Amino acid sequence: MKGDYQDLVDEISALLGAPATLENRDFRLIAFGAHDSDDDLVMDPVRTRSILTRQSTAAVRSWFEAYGITRATGPVHIPAAPDAGVFRGRICLPVRYRGIVQGYVWLLDQEPGPGAQALAAAMEVAERIGVLLAEEAKAGADLSREFLAVLTAGRGWQQDMAVAALRVALGPGAEGLHAAVCVAPWAGEAPASVPGAAAVCVVPGDAVGANGVAGASGGGPGGSGGGALAVLLRLRSTDALAPALTAVGRLLPRPGATGTGAGADGAPGPTAGLSDPVRTLAELPAAWAQATAAARTAAARPLPGPVAQWSEIGPYRMLAALAAGPADDPATRTLLGPAHRELARTAEVFLDCAGQAGRAAAALGIHRQTLYYRLGRVEQLTGLDLDDGEDRLLLHMALKASRLHG
């Protein structure tokens, strides 16, 4: 369909004598027409960002929507606003299908501007674009339903049937490498499009833990009734994950930003996890388990980037598989209570430092004698001997499992 969109955008550009761009209703770029103008104002900051990043910011979207484009049924003239990065006025052609807005065609306004007859002809082309976008949206809804069924179906024949239905819905796109992505918590609907995605759906909070995947409660993805965004990404190769990581990173709000999927009331915002590549859709449930575990790990510990990869979360791979819920070992139960958070943190840092007291004290910013006192209290509360390898292993696993589950 992308070629059809480009042809129709080029047709509008020819009708109106101005370069046009087409965006979906989420302001993600679909197609744009070339221009050979020497006018520096043609490529103002807003248009440049839209073309280079294939999307617009929430602030830009709100600014344009304030002119009533979501309700308009005909061309909307929008004046220039240099302070907002809009150096030239715009003409917006709403793209609708059966009264529902599907996207927008944008043109730079100029003097004397297109006449009423040319605009009417351009709106007819916009209607044809609306039909294509509506058909694509319906196909996406079907894919979303089949994708969700795969992620939430019970093991055995139900899962086999769901995978077969998804394979049919994807068509030729079912072949090749894919990876699963989990973004959680996620509030609201799925985005209309995600670059490189074969399918997108929102998994309800009570279903995030389907197929034995931990995280349906507590601090993990979908915890406290929240859902998770699931994305099936197409991959070019097992080694080239950079585009996938970039696409997933764009789903996360920037620090300090609010919006769909962002945390509220100061709560932590969403985190994302990326599975290992899979070669068949039958491996998708296992990939979803990896993605949810990676997202939970991203919420449990600081990471160098916004997305946690399953292949890089180390011991949390095993903990996610073993710990279906918060740790409740009798030896560590008291230590993990709210009254002993500082002692638990001290023990975790000490074990993370391989039992090296000097490193642990420096990391905690305390005197070594204070560290020894706290570790003695940890041994009293747990009955564990921190000189014993198996006792250390038990305590370390309990602490990490507790962190994993919030």
C-alpha positions as CSV (number, residue, x, y, z in Angstrom):
1,M,0.0,0.0,0.0
2,K,2.9,2.4,0.6
3,G,3.3,2.8,-3.2
4,D,-0.4,3.6,-3.5
5,Y,-0.1,6.3,-0.9
6,Q,2.9,7.9,-2.6
7,D,1.2,8.0,-5.9
8,L,-1.9,9.7,-4.4
9,V,0.3,12.2,-2.5
10,D,2.1,13.0,-5.7
11,E,-1.3,13.4,-7.4
12,I,-2.4,16.0,-4.8
13,S,1.0,17.8,-5.2
14,A,0.5,18.0,-8.9
15,L,-3.1,19.3,-8.5
16,L,-2.2,22.0,-6.1
17,G,1.3,22.8,-7.3
18,A,2.9,22.3,-3.9
19,P,4.7,19.5,-2.1
20,A,2.4,17.5,0.1
21,T,2.9,15.1,3.0
22,L,0.6,12.5,4.3
23,E,0.4,11.5,8.0
24,N,-1.9,9.2,9.9
25,R,-4.2,10.5,12.7
26,D,-1.3,9.9,15.1
27,F,0.8,12.3,13.1
28,R,3.2,9.6,11.9
29,L,4.5,10.2,8.4
30,I,3.3,7.9,5.6
31,A,4.4,9.6,2.4
32,F,5.7,13.0,1.2
33,G,6.3,14.7,-2.1
34,A,9.6,16.1,-3.2
35,H,10.1,19.8,-3.8
36,D,12.7,21.7,-5.8
37,S,12.2,25.1,-4.2
38,D,15.0,27.4,-3.2
39,D,12.8,28.9,-0.5
40,D,14.4,28.2,2.9
41,L,11.1,28.5,4.6
42,V,9.8,25.4,2.8
43,M,11.7,23.2,5.3
44,D,10.8,24.8,8.6
45,P,11.6,22.9,11.8
46,V,8.2,21.2,12.1
47,R,8.2,19.8,8.5
48,T,11.9,18.8,8.8
49,R,11.3,16.9,12.0
50,S,8.3,15.1,10.5
51,I,10.2,13.9,7.4
52,L,13.4,13.0,9.2
53,T,11.9,11.2,12.2
54,R,8.7,10.2,10.5
55,Q,6.6,11.6,13.4
56,S,5.7,14.8,15.2
57,T,5.8,15.7,18.8
58,A,2.8,15.8,21.1
59,A,3.1,19.6,21.3
60,V,3.0,20.0,17.5
61,R,0.1,17.7,17.3
62,S,-1.9,19.6,20.0
63,W,-1.0,22.9,18.3
64,F,-2.4,21.9,14.9
65,E,-5.4,20.1,16.4
66,A,-6.4,23.3,18.1
67,Y,-7.4,24.6,14.6
68,G,-10.2,22.0,14.5
69,I,-8.6,19.6,12.0
70,T,-10.0,16.5,13.8
71,R,-13.6,17.8,13.1
72,A,-13.1,19.4,9.7
73,T,-14.6,17.9,6.6
74,G,-12.9,20.3,4.2
75,P,-9.6,22.1,3.8
76,V,-8.3,24.0,6.9
77,H,-6.0,27.0,6.5
78,I,-3.5,27.4,9.3
79,P,-1.4,30.6,9.6
80,A,2.3,30.7,10.1
81,A,3.6,30.8,13.7
82,P,7.4,31.2,13.8
83,D,7.5,30.8,17.5
84,A,6.1,27.3,17.1
85,G,8.5,26.4,14.4
86,V,5.9,26.9,11.6
87,F,7.5,29.4,9.3
88,R,4.9,29.0,6.5
89,G,1.2,28.6,6.8
90,R,-0.3,25.2,6.1
91,I,-3.3,23.8,4.3
92,C,-4.6,20.7,5.9
93,L,-6.8,18.3,4.0
94,P,-8.5,15.9,6.5
95,V,-8.5,12.3,5.2
96,R,-11.8,10.6,6.3
97,Y,-13.6,7.4,5.6
98,R,-17.3,7.2,6.5
99,G,-17.0,10.3,8.6
100,I,-14.0,9.0,10.7
101,V,-10.7,10.8,10.4
102,Q,-7.9,8.5,9.2
103,G,-5.1,11.0,8.6
104,Y,-4.1,14.4,7.2
105,V,-2.6,15.7,4.0
106,W,-0.4,18.7,4.6
107,L,0.6,21.4,2.1
108,L,2.5,24.7,2.5
109,D,0.1,27.6,1.9
110,Q,1.3,30.2,-0.6
111,E,0.0,33.2,-2.5
112,P,-2.2,33.2,-4.4
113,G,-2.9,29.7,-3.2
114,P,-5.0,27.0,-4.9
115,G,-8.5,27.8,-6.1
116,A,-11.7,26.1,-4.9
117,Q,-11.9,23.8,-7.8
118,A,-8.3,22.5,-7.3
119,L,-9.0,22.0,-3.6
120,A,-12.2,20.1,-4.3
121,A,-10.2,17.8,-6.7
122,A,-7.6,17.3,-4.0
123,M,-10.2,16.4,-1.5
124,E,-11.5,13.7,-3.8
125,V,-8.0,12.2,-3.9
126,A,-7.9,12.5,0.0
127,E,-11.1,10.4,0.0
128,R,-9.4,7.7,-1.9
129,I,-6.5,7.8,0.6
130,G,-9.1,7.5,3.4
131,V,-10.4,4.2,1.9
132,L,-6.8,2.8,1.8
133,L,-6.1,3.9,5.4
134,A,-9.4,2.4,6.6
135,E,-8.7,-0.9,4.9
136,E,-5.2,-0.9,6.5
137,A,-6.7,-0.1,9.9
138,K,-9.1,-3.0,9.6
139,A,-6.3,-5.3,8.6
140,G,-4.4,-4.0,11.6
141,A,-7.3,-4.7,13.9
142,D,-7.6,-8.2,12.6
143,L,-3.9,-8.7,13.2
144,S,-4.1,-7.3,16.6
145,R,-6.9,-9.7,17.5
146,E,-5.0,-12.7,16.3
147,F,-1.7,-11.5,17.9
148,L,-3.5,-11.1,21.2
149,A,-4.9,-14.6,20.9
150,V,-1.5,-16.1,20.5
151,L,-0.2,-14.3,23.6
152,T,-3.1,-15.3,25.8
153,A,-4.1,-18.7,24.6
154,G,-3.6,-21.7,26.8
155,R,-0.9,-24.2,25.9
156,G,-1.6,-27.1,23.5
157,W,-4.2,-27.0,20.7
158,Q,-5.6,-23.6,21.6
159,Q,-2.2,-22.0,21.1
160,D,-1.5,-24.0,17.9
161,M,-4.8,-22.7,16.4
162,A,-4.0,-19.1,17.5
163,V,-0.6,-19.3,15.9
164,A,-2.1,-20.8,12.7
165,A,-4.6,-17.9,12.5
166,L,-1.9,-15.3,13.0
167,R,0.2,-16.9,10.3
168,V,-2.8,-16.6,7.8
169,A,-3.5,-13.0,8.9
170,L,0.2,-12.0,8.4
171,G,0.4,-13.7,5.0
172,P,3.9,-13.4,3.5
173,G,4.9,-11.3,6.5
174,A,4.7,-14.5,8.6
175,E,8.0,-15.7,7.2
176,G,11.4,-14.5,8.4
177,L,12.8,-13.2,11.7
178,H,10.7,-11.6,14.4
179,A,11.1,-10.4,18.0
180,A,8.5,-9.7,20.7
181,V,8.4,-6.5,22.6
182,C,6.7,-5.7,25.9
183,V,6.1,-2.1,27.1
184,A,4.5,-1.9,30.5
185,P,2.5,-0.6,32.2
186,W,0.5,0.7,29.2
187,A,-2.7,2.7,29.5
188,G,-5.1,3.3,26.6
189,E,-5.1,2.1,23.1
190,A,-2.2,0.8,21.0
191,P,-0.6,3.3,18.7
192,A,-1.9,3.4,15.1
193,S,1.5,2.4,13.8
194,V,4.9,1.3,15.0
195,P,7.8,1.4,12.6
196,G,8.9,-2.1,11.6
197,A,5.9,-3.8,13.4
198,A,4.1,-6.7,11.9
199,A,1.4,-6.6,14.6
200,V,0.6,-4.6,17.7
201,C,-1.9,-5.2,20.6
202,V,-2.7,-4.3,24.2
203,V,-2.6,-7.2,26.6
204,P,-4.9,-6.7,29.6
205,G,-3.3,-6.7,33.0
206,D,-4.9,-10.0,34.0
207,A,-3.6,-11.7,30.9
208,V,0.0,-10.4,30.9
209,G,1.0,-13.5,32.8
210,A,-0.6,-16.0,30.5
211,N,1.3,-19.1,29.4
212,G,3.2,-19.2,32.6
213,V,4.7,-15.7,32.2
214,A,5.2,-14.1,35.5
215,G,4.1,-10.5,35.9
216,A,0.4,-10.5,36.1
217,S,0.5,-9.0,39.5
218,G,2.8,-7.0,41.7
219,G,5.3,-4.7,40.3
220,G,5.9,-6.3,36.9
221,P,4.3,-5.6,33.6
222,G,0.6,-5.4,33.9
223,G,0.8,-5.1,37.7
224,S,-1.9,-3.4,39.7
225,G,-4.5,-3.9,36.9
226,G,-2.4,-2.2,34.2
227,G,-1.9,-3.7,30.8
228,A,1.1,-4.1,28.5
229,L,1.7,-3.1,24.9
230,A,2.8,-6.1,22.8
231,V,4.7,-5.5,19.5
232,L,5.7,-8.1,17.0
233,L,8.8,-6.6,15.3
234,R,10.2,-7.7,11.9
235,L,14.0,-8.1,11.9
236,R,16.4,-8.1,9.0
237,S,19.0,-10.2,10.8
238,T,19.8,-11.6,14.2
239,D,22.8,-9.2,14.4
240,A,21.1,-6.0,13.4
241,L,18.9,-5.1,16.4
242,A,19.7,-1.4,16.4
243,P,16.6,-0.4,14.3
244,A,14.4,-2.5,16.6
245,L,15.8,-0.9,19.7
246,T,15.2,2.5,18.2
247,A,11.6,1.7,17.3
248,V,10.9,0.4,20.8
249,G,12.6,3.4,22.4
250,R,10.2,5.7,20.6
251,L,7.3,4.0,22.4
252,L,8.6,5.2,25.8
253,P,8.0,8.7,27.0
254,R,10.9,11.0,27.3
255,P,12.0,11.8,30.9
256,G,9.5,14.3,32.3
257,A,7.0,13.8,29.5
258,T,3.4,12.6,30.1
259,G,1.0,10.9,27.8
260,T,-0.2,7.5,26.7
261,G,1.4,4.8,28.7
262,A,3.2,7.2,31.1
263,G,3.1,6.7,34.8
264,A,0.9,9.0,36.9
265,D,1.1,10.6,40.3
266,G,4.9,10.2,40.3
267,A,4.7,6.5,39.7
268,P,7.5,5.0,37.6
269,G,6.8,5.2,33.9
270,P,6.7,2.3,31.4
271,T,9.7,0.1,30.7
272,A,10.4,-2.0,27.6
273,G,11.8,-5.5,27.0
274,L,13.0,-7.1,23.8
275,S,13.1,-10.8,23.2
276,D,15.7,-12.8,21.3
277,P,14.9,-13.2,17.6
278,V,12.7,-16.1,16.6
279,R,12.4,-17.8,13.2
280,T,8.9,-19.2,13.5
281,L,5.6,-17.9,14.9
282,A,5.4,-21.1,17.0
283,E,8.2,-19.6,19.1
284,L,6.3,-16.4,19.8
285,P,4.8,-17.4,23.2
286,A,8.3,-18.1,24.5
287,A,9.5,-14.8,23.0
288,W,6.7,-13.0,24.8
289,A,7.8,-14.5,28.0
290,Q,11.3,-13.2,27.4
291,A,10.0,-9.7,26.5
292,T,7.9,-9.4,29.7
293,A,10.8,-10.7,31.8
294,A,13.1,-8.1,30.3
295,A,10.6,-5.3,30.8
296,R,10.3,-6.3,34.5
297,T,14.1,-6.3,34.8
298,A,14.2,-2.8,33.3
299,A,11.8,-1.7,36.0
300,A,13.9,-3.4,38.7
301,R,17.3,-2.1,38.0
302,P,19.0,0.8,36.2
303,L,20.0,0.2,32.6
304,P,22.3,2.0,30.2
305,G,19.5,2.4,27.7
306,P,15.7,2.6,27.7
307,V,15.1,-1.0,26.5
308,A,16.2,-4.2,28.2
309,Q,17.2,-7.1,26.0
310,W,16.5,-10.6,27.2
311,S,20.0,-11.6,26.1
312,E,21.6,-9.0,28.3
313,I,19.7,-9.3,31.7
314,G,22.0,-11.9,33.1
315,P,20.7,-13.7,36.2
316,Y,17.3,-12.2,35.8
317,R,16.7,-14.6,33.0
318,M,16.7,-17.5,35.4
319,L,14.9,-15.5,38.2
320,A,12.1,-14.6,35.9
321,A,11.6,-18.2,35.0
322,L,11.8,-19.5,38.6
323,A,10.0,-16.7,40.5
324,A,6.3,-16.6,39.6
325,G,5.7,-14.1,42.4
326,P,7.5,-12.1,45.1
327,A,10.1,-14.1,47.1
328,D,8.6,-15.6,50.3
329,D,11.4,-17.8,51.7
330,P,11.1,-18.2,55.5
331,A,14.7,-17.3,56.0
332,T,14.5,-13.9,54.2
333,R,10.8,-13.0,54.9
334,T,11.6,-10.7,57.8
335,L,14.6,-9.0,56.1
336,L,12.4,-8.2,53.1
337,G,9.8,-6.4,55.2
338,P,9.3,-2.6,55.0
339,A,11.1,-2.2,58.4
340,H,14.4,-3.5,57.1
341,R,14.8,-1.9,53.7
342,E,18.2,-0.4,54.5
343,L,19.6,-3.7,55.7
344,A,18.3,-5.4,52.6
345,R,19.9,-2.8,50.4
346,T,23.2,-3.2,52.3
347,A,23.1,-7.0,51.9
348,E,22.3,-6.7,48.1
349,V,25.2,-4.3,47.5
350,F,27.5,-6.4,49.5
351,L,26.6,-9.5,47.5
352,D,26.7,-7.5,44.2
353,C,30.3,-6.6,45.1
354,A,31.2,-10.3,45.5
355,G,31.5,-10.0,49.2
356,Q,34.3,-7.4,49.0
357,A,33.7,-5.2,52.1
358,G,35.8,-2.3,50.9
359,R,33.9,-2.0,47.6
360,A,30.6,-2.5,49.2
361,A,31.2,0.2,51.9
362,A,32.4,2.6,49.2
363,A,29.3,1.9,47.1
364,L,27.0,2.5,50.1
365,G,29.0,5.5,51.3
366,I,29.4,4.1,54.8
367,H,32.3,3.2,57.1
368,R,33.5,-0.4,56.9
369,Q,32.6,-1.0,60.5
370,T,29.1,0.2,59.8
371,L,28.9,-2.3,57.0
372,Y,30.0,-5.1,59.3
373,Y,27.4,-4.1,61.9
374,R,24.6,-4.2,59.3
375,L,25.7,-7.5,57.9
376,G,25.7,-8.9,61.4
377,R,22.1,-7.7,61.8
378,V,21.3,-9.4,58.4
379,E,22.6,-12.7,59.7
380,Q,20.6,-12.4,63.0
381,L,17.4,-11.7,61.1
382,T,17.8,-14.4,58.5
383,G,19.7,-17.1,60.4
384,L,22.0,-17.3,57.3
385,D,25.8,-17.4,57.4
386,L,27.3,-14.9,54.9
387,D,30.5,-16.9,54.9
388,D,28.6,-19.9,53.5
389,G,28.3,-20.0,49.7
390,E,24.8,-21.6,49.6
391,D,23.5,-19.2,52.2
392,R,24.8,-16.3,50.1
393,L,23.2,-17.7,47.0
394,L,19.8,-18.0,48.8
395,L,20.0,-14.5,50.1
396,H,21.1,-13.0,46.8
397,M,18.4,-14.8,44.8
398,A,15.7,-13.7,47.3
399,L,16.9,-10.1,47.1
400,K,16.9,-10.0,43.3
401,A,13.6,-11.8,43.1
402,S,12.1,-9.3,45.4
403,R,13.4,-6.4,43.3
404,L,12.1,-8.1,40.2
405,H,8.6,-8.1,41.6
406,G,8.7,-4.6,42.8
